[in-house]
Amino acid sequence: MPRVRFHYYVYILASKRNGTLYIGVTNNVGRRVWEHKLEILPGFTEQYHVHRLVYVELFYDINSAILREKQLKNWRREWKISLIESHNPLWEDLHTKII
């Protein structure tokens, strides 16, 4: 029987270009970003209106994804902005491209 591969995503949301950033990890990035956009759960992204998906990384191992999420959360803001702009220089909302 073939082994099922799961996908995990580390993602960065922004309120606007160079705005407030949020970093998270999920196994369904389309659903999770939609939840942020609809402000279903109270918290940081609802309070600061952080809804634009600007960066995503794919992982096949949850532990690697969680490690990367923690790493990015500890980065300096300038490094996070450089990472985003190296893959998404216009800070486009990638959610529509993913779903």
SERO-4910 file (N, C-alpha, C, O; in steps of 0.05 Angstrom, whole numbers):
BEGIN
 pado doro    nc1    nc2    nc3   cac1   cac2   cac3    cc1    cc2    cc3    oc1    oc2    oc3
  Met    A     17    -24      0      0      0      0     18     25      0     36     27     17
  Pro    A     13     44    -18     30     68    -19     26     86      5      4     87     16
  Arg    A     47     99     13     46    116     36     34    143     28     41    155      8
  Val    A     16    153     44      3    179     39     22    201     47     33    201     69
  Arg    A     25    221     30     42    244     36     25    267     44      6    275     29
  Phe    A     31    279     66     16    302     75     33    327     68     57    326     66
  His    A     19    349     64     32    374     59     27    393     82      6    394     94
  Tyr    A     48    408     88     46    428    109     57    454     98     75    454     81
  Tyr    A     47    476    106     54    502     95     61    521    117     47    523    138
  Val    A     83    536    113     89    559    130     82    583    112     90    584     89
  Tyr    A     67    601    123     57    623    107     61    650    122     63    651    146
  Ile    A     62    671    106     64    698    117     40    714    105     36    715     81
  Leu    A     26    727    123      4    745    116     13    773    121     30    778    139
  Ala    A      3    792    106      9    820    111    -17    837    110    -35    829     96
  Ser    A    -17    858    124    -40    876    123    -39    893     98    -60    900     87
  Lys    A    -15    899     89    -10    914     64     20    912     59     34    900     75
  Arg    A     29    924     37     58    924     32     72    938     55     66    960     63
  Asn    A     92    924     65    108    934     88     91    938    113     99    953    131
  Gly    A     68    926    115     50    929    138     56    908    159     77    897    161
  Thr    A     35    904    175     37    884    196     39    856    185     25    850    165
  Leu    A     56    839    196     61    812    186     51    792    206     52    796    231
  Tyr    A     42    769    196     34    746    212     46    721    200     44    717    175
  Ile    A     58    704    216     70    679    206     55    656    219     51    655    243
  Gly    A     47    636    203     33    613    213     41    587    199     56    588    179
  Val    A     30    565    209     35    538    197      8    524    195     -8    527    213
  Thr    A      3    509    174    -22    496    170    -18    472    151      2    470    137
  Asn    A    -38    454    151    -38    432    131    -56    438    108    -58    422     89
  Asn    A    -70    461    108    -88    469     87    -87    499     84   -103    514     97
  Val    A    -69    509     68    -64    538     67    -88    553     55    -94    575     64
  Gly    A   -101    541     35   -125    554     24   -147    559     44   -157    581     47
  Arg    A   -153    538     59   -174    540     80   -165    560    102   -181    576    111
  Arg    A   -140    557    111   -131    573    133   -131    603    127   -139    620    143
  Val    A   -122    610    103   -121    638     95   -150    648     92   -156    671    100
  Trp    A   -168    632     82   -196    640     80   -207    645    107   -223    664    111
  Glu    A   -200    629    127   -209    634    155   -198    661    165   -213    676    179
  His    A   -174    668    158   -163    694    166   -178    716    152   -186    736    165
  Lys    A   -183    713    126   -197    734    111   -226    739    122   -235    761    123
  Leu    A   -239    717    130   -266    720    141   -267    727    170   -288    732    182
  Glu    A   -243    728    183   -240    735    211   -258    716    228   -271    726    247
  Ile    A   -257    691    222   -273    671    236   -264    668    265   -281    667    283
  Leu    A   -238    667    269   -227    664    296   -217    691    307   -202    704    292
  Pro    A   -224    698    331   -213    723    342   -183    720    347   -174    699    354
  Gly    A   -169    742    344   -141    742    349   -126    763    334   -138    783    325
  Phe    A   -101    759    331    -82    778    319    -91    787    291    -93    811    286
  Thr    A    -96    768    273   -102    775    246   -129    790    244   -132    807    226
  Glu    A   -148    784    261   -173    798    261   -169    827    272   -179    846    260
  Gln    A   -154    829    293   -149    855    305   -134    874    287   -141    898    286
  Tyr    A   -114    864    272    -98    881    255   -104    879    225    -90    890    209
  His    A   -125    864    219   -134    860    191   -112    851    173   -106    863    152
  Val    A    -99    830    181    -77    818    166    -88    795    150    -92    773    160
  His    A    -93    800    124   -107    780    108    -94    773     81   -102    755     68
  Arg    A    -74    788     74    -61    784     47    -39    763     49    -19    767     63
  Leu    A    -43    740     35    -22    719     34      0    728     15     -4    731     -9
  Val    A     24    733     27     46    743     11     69    724      7     87    729     -9
  Tyr    A     69    702     23     92    683     21     83    655     31     68    654     51
  Val    A     92    634     18     85    606     26    109    588     21    123    591      1
  Glu    A    114    570     40    134    549     36    120    522     41    103    520     59
  Leu    A    127    502     25    115    475     27    134    456     42    158    457     37
  Phe    A    123    439     59    139    419     74    123    393     73     99    393     72
  Tyr    A    138    371     75    126    344     77    127    333    105    117    311    110
  Asp    A    140    348    123    143    339    150    134    361    169    144    384    167
  Ile    A    115    355    187    104    376    204    126    388    223    125    411    228
  Asn    A    144    371    232    165    381    250    183    402    235    191    422    247
  Ser    A    189    397    210    205    416    194    189    442    190    201    463    191
  Ala    A    164    439    186    147    463    182    146    480    207    149    504    206
  Ile    A    142    467    230    141    481    255    168    494    262    168    517    271
  Leu    A    189    480    256    216    491    260    220    516    243    231    536    253
  Arg    A    212    515    218    215    538    200    197    561    209    206    584    208
  Glu    A    173    555    218    155    577    228    169    591    251    169    616    252
  Lys    A    180    576    270    193    588    293    217    604    285    223    626    295
  Gln    A    232    594    265    255    608    255    247    635    243    259    655    250
  Leu    A    227    635    226    218    660    214    207    679    234    212    704    232
  Lys    A    194    670    254    183    688    275    206    701    291    202    723    301
  Asn    A    229    689    292    251    701    306    269    718    288    287    731    298
  Trp    A    263    719    263    279    736    244    273    765    249    252    772    260
  Arg    A    292    781    242    288    810    242    267    817    220    265    804    200
  Arg    A    253    838    224    232    847    205    244    852    177    231    844    157
  Glu    A    267    864    176    280    869    149    284    843    134    281    842    109
  Trp    A    292    822    148    297    796    135    271    784    124    270    773    102
  Lys    A    250    787    140    224    777    131    215    792    105    205    780     86
  Ile    A    218    818    105    210    834     82    227    826     58    216    824     36
  Ser    A    253    822     62    270    814     40    261    787     29    261    782      5
  Leu    A    254    768     47    245    742     38    220    744     21    218    732      0
  Ile    A    201    760     31    176    764     16    182    776    -11    172    766    -32
  Glu    A    197    797    -12    202    812    -37    219    795    -57    218    800    -81
  Ser    A    235    776    -47    251    759    -65    232    740    -81    240    731   -102
  His    A    209    734    -70    190    716    -83    165    730    -93    152    720   -112
  Asn    A    158    752    -82    133    766    -88    138    796    -86    129    809    -68
  Pro    A    154    807   -105    162    835   -103    139    855   -103    142    878    -93
  Leu    A    116    848   -113     93    867   -113     74    863    -90     54    876    -87
  Trp    A     81    844    -72     65    837    -49     36    830    -58     17    838    -45
  Glu    A     34    815    -79      8    807    -89     -5    787    -69     10    772    -55
  Asp    A    -31    786    -68    -45    766    -52    -44    740    -67    -57    737    -87
  Leu    A    -29    720    -56    -25    695    -70    -48    675    -65    -49    654    -77
  His    A    -67    682    -48    -89    665    -42   -104    656    -67   -111    633    -70
  Thr    A   -110    675    -85   -125    668   -109   -110    650   -127   -122    635   -143
  Lys    A    -83    650   -126    -67    633   -143    -65    605   -132    -60    586   -146
  Ile    A    -70    602   -106    -67    576    -92    -93    560    -94    -93    536    -98
  Ile    A   -116    574    -91   -141    559    -90   -152    553   -117   -173    541   -119
***
